[in-house]
Amino acid sequence: MWSQDTLQELAKYELILGSSSPRRKEILAQNLGLRAFSVVTSSFEENLSKHGIAPAEYVTKTAQHKIESIVAQLEDNKKYILIVADTIVCCDGEIYEKPETIDRQLEMLKNYRKAGQVDVMTSVHVCIVDGGHLATHNEKVTKTVLKFNTQLTDEQLQLYASTGEGAYVAGGFKYQEKGSMLFIDLSGDYFNVVGLPVYATFELVNATLNENK
């Protein structure tokens, strides 16, 4: 839980969530208890090359580009705490984006079944922005491992794909909805899969504020 000292320090800044994700907004408000925040979205196209780069480095660089875009939109005469995150889904070292078609989604689900494991990585960044510049910047990559149900049949995978639930989300499934039935176990932070790991964010906010007391 937040200490009173931390909440008093936090009140000195305007809190910005650098994401329009409904899930991230919900986690920040309901799970982390930080309800007084504004949303500023990045204009970065998230089109970095994946060639020759490890997933953890890719997700970190994407989040860093988001920060640059958001800071450029903030007022120079205010002090901000900025929380930015990017989440990717990986299997056997390959990053899986939004499938957008049922055929591609089904292909992805079959790859997960073959591998038996899906990794979800979120790069969380907490920054203090003062005078239009980053005064402090802390970051962490959190990984959650999902154990895919390798006993699922092609028919069952097809039935899930036909719901349309995961067609336009990274990885092709929504773990917080019917997609949870594709898996048998989870190791790590559940909220990381949804989009914002609770403890990592809590830890980074505390560290960032302590550095600037």
N, C-alpha and C positions, 0 to 999 in steps of 0.2 A: 504494500500500500504506500501511497505518497505520504511523505512526512509533511508537517505543517511548514517547515522551513523551505522545502522544495516548492510547495504550492505558492508560497510568498515570493520566491524567486521567479517562478513561472509567470506570475501576475505582472512582472515588470516588462514583459514582452507581449507582442501580438502573436498568437499561435496560428500558424498556417499549415494546413494539410495540402501537400502538393499532389492531390489526386482527386478525381471526381468519382472514384469507385464507391458505390453505395455500401459495399461491405467494409471498406477501410474506414469510411465515415462512421459506420455503426460500431466497429471495434474500438475506434478512438473514443467515442462517446460512452458506449455502454460498458466495455471491458476495461478500458484504461481510465474512464471517468473524467475525460477531458472534453467537456461539452462546449466550452467557449472558444471556438476556432472558426477560421474562415477557410474557404477552399480556393486555391489558385491552381489552375491546370497548366501543364506543360504544353508547349507547341512543338516539342521535339518529335520527329516522325518515327522514332524507334526503329530505324532501319540499318543499324550497324551490321557489318559483315560478321558472320559466324565462323568464317574460315580461319582455322589456325588459332582459335581462342577457346579457352576452357569456359564451361558454363558459368562458373562463379565470377570469372573476370568479365564475361559478357554482361551479366545482369548488373554488376557493379558499374561498369562504364555507361550502361543505359541510364541507370539512376543518376549518375553524375551529370549526364547531358540534360536530364530533366531539371536538375538543380539550376544549371546555368540559365535555362529558359525561364524558370520561375523567378529567380533573383532579378532578372532584367525587367520584370513586371512590377516589382515592389517599389514603394516610395523610399526615397533616400533619407528622409528625415524621421524614420521610425526604426525601432528595433524589433526584430522578429525571431521567433523560434520556428524553424521550418522542418517539417517531417516529410520526407520523400521516400518512396519505396518502388521497387520493381520486382515482379515475380515471374519466374519461368518454370516450365515443366520439362524434365529431362528423363531420358531412358537410354541406357547404354552410352552415355556421354553425348547424345544428340538432343538438341533443343527442339521441342515440339510446340509450334505456334497454333493459332486458330485453324482448324481444319477447313471450315467454310462449306464443305460438301460432305454428304453422308458417306460417299465412297472413301474419301480421305480419312474421315473420322474412323470408319470401320478398319481401315488399314492401320491406323495408329493403335486402336484397341487391340488388334491382333499382335502388334509388336509388343505391347505391354504384357499381353498374356504369355508370349514366348519368353520375355525377359523375366517376368515374375515380380518386377519392382519398378516403381516410378519415383523419381526424386523431385521434390518441389523446393526451389530455392528462392528466397527473398532477400534482396539487398536493401537494408534500411539505413537511411542517412538522417541524422539530426544535426542541424546547423543553426548557429546564431548569425543572423544577417544584420549588420549595423552600417549605416551610411551607404547602403547599396553594395556592400562587400561582405564576403564570408569572414567572420571573426573567429569562428570555431566550427569544426567539421568532424563529426565522429560517425563511423559506419560499421556495419556488421552484416555478414551473410549468414542466414539461418537456413538449415536444410531439414526437411521432414521427409522421411522415407515411407512410402505407401507400398504395401504388399498386395499385388494384384492377384485376384482369384484365377489361378491357372486352369481351374476345372470348368470355367464358363465355356459354353458351346458357341459355335458361330451364330446359331439362331439367337441366343441370349444377347450376344454382342450387337447383332443386327437390331434386335428389339430396342436396346438402349439407344443406338444411333438414330433409330426412326422416331424417337421422341423429340428430336431436335434440340434437346437440352444443352448439349455441349458443342454445338456446331460453331458457335462464335465466341468461344472462350479458349484461352491458352490450354493446350493439352487435350482438348476435346471432351472434357468431362467436368461436372460440378460436384465436387466431393460433398458439399454441404446439402445437396439435394439427392436425387435418385442415383447419381453417380457413386454414392457411397456403397451401393450394392455390388460394385465392381471389385471391391477390395475386401481383404480379410483382416488387415491389421494396419496400424499406424505407429510410427516411432518418431517422436518429436512433437513440436507445437502444432496442434490442430489449426489454430488461427493463422499460422504461416501458410497453410494450404488455401485458406480463404483470402489471404492477401496482405495481412499485417501481423507478424508474430508479436504477441503481447509482451512477453518478458524481455525480448531483445529491445523492443521500442522503449519500454519502461527503463531498462538499464542505460540506454543511450541518452535518453532525456535527462536522467539523473547525472550522468557523467558530464554532459555538456553544460548543464547549469552549475555544477560544482567547479568546473574550470573557469567560470566567469563570475564567481562571487567577488 
